[in-house]
Amino acid sequence: MGFSYSVRRCHKWIALVVGVQALLWMASGVYMTVVPLNRHTYLESCYFYVCGPPAMLHTTRNMLSEMGVPETRRSFDDSKI
């Protein structure tokens, strides 16, 4: 049982862990894309922090306002753009 065997054995487990994380990340991205934000049941307990270009900030802040999210649960960062 040499060093190379140990490295190969660890490499398989590391690849498995990284692969599972990548799959979960992609699945959550698909879920957030397919299910509209206003259909999430936990929305009333969420805090929102938005950052990005001015047009995206404006649109997202308007959307959150229309959905009834109070100003106290909305934060944004315009990065001084």
C-alpha positions as CSV (number, residue, x, y, z in Angstrom):
1,M,0.0,0.0,0.0
2,G,2.0,2.9,-1.3
3,F,1.5,6.6,-1.4
4,S,0.0,6.5,-4.9
5,Y,-2.7,4.0,-3.7
6,S,-3.7,6.3,-0.9
7,V,-3.8,9.3,-3.2
8,R,-6.0,7.4,-5.7
9,R,-8.3,6.3,-2.9
10,C,-8.7,9.8,-1.5
11,H,-9.2,11.2,-5.0
12,K,-12.2,9.1,-5.5
13,W,-13.9,10.3,-2.3
14,I,-13.0,13.9,-3.0
15,A,-14.4,13.6,-6.5
16,L,-17.6,12.1,-5.1
17,V,-18.1,14.9,-2.5
18,V,-17.4,17.7,-5.1
19,G,-19.7,16.0,-7.6
20,V,-22.6,15.8,-5.1
21,Q,-22.1,19.5,-4.2
22,A,-22.1,20.5,-7.9
23,L,-25.3,18.5,-8.5
24,L,-27.1,20.1,-5.5
25,W,-25.9,23.5,-6.6
26,M,-27.3,23.0,-10.1
27,A,-30.6,21.5,-8.8
28,S,-31.2,24.5,-6.5
29,G,-30.5,26.9,-9.4
30,V,-33.0,25.1,-11.6
31,Y,-35.5,25.2,-8.8
32,M,-35.1,28.9,-8.3
33,T,-35.4,29.5,-12.0
34,V,-38.5,27.3,-12.5
35,V,-40.5,28.3,-9.4
36,P,-41.5,31.9,-9.3
37,L,-40.3,33.8,-6.2
38,N,-43.9,34.8,-5.0
39,R,-44.8,31.1,-4.8
40,H,-42.3,30.2,-2.1
41,T,-44.0,29.5,1.2
42,Y,-41.2,30.9,3.4
43,L,-41.2,34.3,1.7
44,E,-42.7,36.2,4.7
45,S,-39.7,35.2,6.9
46,C,-36.9,36.1,4.3
47,Y,-34.6,39.1,4.2
48,F,-33.4,40.2,0.8
49,Y,-30.0,41.6,0.0
50,V,-29.6,42.7,-3.7
51,C,-26.6,43.9,-5.4
52,G,-25.8,44.4,-9.1
53,P,-26.1,46.8,-12.0
54,P,-28.6,49.8,-11.6
55,A,-31.2,48.3,-13.9
56,M,-31.3,45.0,-12.1
57,L,-31.5,46.8,-8.7
58,H,-34.4,48.9,-9.9
59,T,-36.3,46.0,-11.3
60,T,-35.7,43.7,-8.3
61,R,-36.6,46.4,-5.7
62,N,-39.8,47.2,-7.6
63,M,-40.7,43.4,-7.8
64,L,-40.1,43.0,-4.0
65,S,-42.2,46.1,-3.3
66,E,-45.1,44.7,-5.5
67,M,-44.9,41.4,-3.7
68,G,-45.4,43.2,-0.4
69,V,-42.0,42.7,1.1
70,P,-41.5,45.4,3.8
71,E,-38.7,47.9,3.4
72,T,-37.2,46.6,6.7
73,R,-36.5,43.3,5.1
74,R,-34.9,44.7,1.9
75,S,-31.3,45.8,1.6
76,F,-29.3,46.7,-1.5
77,D,-25.9,47.7,-2.5
78,D,-25.5,49.8,-5.6
79,S,-21.6,49.5,-5.5
80,K,-21.6,53.3,-6.0
81,I,-22.2,52.8,-9.8
